[in-house]
Amino acid sequence: MKISTKGRYGLTIMMDLATRYGQGPIPLKRVAERHDLSEHYLEQLIAPLRNAGLVRSIRGAYGGYKLAKSPEEITAGDIIRVLEGPISPVEFTDEDNPARRDLWKRIRDAIATELDSTTLAMLIQFSSDGNNENYMFYI
């Protein structure tokens, strides 16, 4: 399974909002500027995240987006599934060979376990000193 730019940039948006959790709504333009990404592309990604109940939008001059739940309650798996769909390295339901089918299932389950056990809070607490047993990314 390869995570596309949708998943990677969606995770970037959510980590940025998590870093500023409790500080009010964050304009998507600021997120785009901080990470040198296209604001237009981020607008396309934020809609499904909002529809899934992971972010809330606030209108007005001081509007923007904020997490709908705390960073401890949102996992990388939540975000990736919304933007990428089901987590599976291959379509194994048609696999005739039981050994290969079992292998694909175990790979799928291992990926899902890692994504589902990694919260936004964990991701934003990453440090570059090497003491990051459970952390994968740095914003």
N, C-alpha and C positions, 0 to 999 in steps of 0.2 A: 504494500500500500504506500503510495506516495502522496504526501500532503501537498496540496496545491497552494498557490499564492492566496487563495480565498481563506484557507485554514490558517496559514501563517500570518497573514495580515489581520485576520479576525482575532487571533490570539494576541497580536500586538495591540489592537484597539482595546481589548478587554484588560490586558495587563496595564495599559496606560490609565484606564479608568480605575482599576483597582489601586494603583499607586496613589491616586487622588481621591480615594473613597472617603466620603464624608465632607468633601470640600465644595459640594454643590455641582451643578451641571457643567460639563466640559464641552466647549464647542469642538465639533469634529475637525474644523479647520486647524485648531491648535494641535490636535493629535497628528494630523497629516504633516504639519510643519515640523513637529518634534522628531518625526521618524522619516522625514523626506519621502512621503508617500502621496499618491494622488488623492485629493479630497473627494473627487468624483467617484473613484473606485471604493473608497471607504464608505461613502454613502450607500453604495450598492450592498455592502456587507453588513452595515448596521441594521438595515431593515429586517432581515431574517432573525437577527439577534434580538431585536425588539419584539418581533412577533412571537418568538419563543419564550419571552418573559425574562430574558437575561439582562436587558438594559431597559431603561425608561427614558423617554424623550421629554424635554421641557422646552416649551415654546417661549418666544419673546427675546428681547434685546440681550438678556443675560441667560439665555437658554443654552441647551446643549444636551448631552447625554450623561447618564450616571448608571451605575450598576443597580439592578433591581433587587439584588441580594448581596450579602456581604461577600468579600473575596474568599472567605473560608467555605462558603456554600456553593460556589461555582467551580466546576472542574474543567480541565482541558478537554475531557471527553464530552461534556455538555456542548462546548463551543465547536469542537471539530465535527460532531454529529450534525449540528444545525447547519454548518456551512459545507460539509463534505458528504453528508449522508452516512449510511451504515459503515462501520469499521470492519473491513474485511480485505485481506491481501489478494484474494482471488474469489471467483464465484465457484464455491466448492459443492453446491447442492447437486450439480450434475456430474460430480466426480465419481467415476465407477470404481476406482481403486480405494478400498477402505483404509489402507495405510496412508495414502496421500490425503484423503478426506479428513482423517484424524489429525494429520500434521497441520493442514490449513486451519482447522478449528482451534488447535492449540495455539497457533500463531495469532489468530484473531483474538482469542481470549487473553493472551499475554499482552497484546497491544491495548486492548480495552481495559485491562486491569491497571496498566501504567497510566493511561489517560484519565481513568476514573478515580485514581488515587492521588492525582496531582491537582491541587487546588490553585486558584489564582493567588491566594495568600502565599503559598509555597513558592510559586514562580517569582513573585516580586521580592521575596526575601533572599533570593539567590545572592551569593557573594563570591567574588573571584578568588578567595583565599584557599579554595580547595575543600572546605568543610561543608560540602553540599551533598550529602548522601542521598537525599530525596528530591533534589532540585535539578531542573533541566535547563532553564532559560534565564536570561538576564535582560531586563528592559533597558 
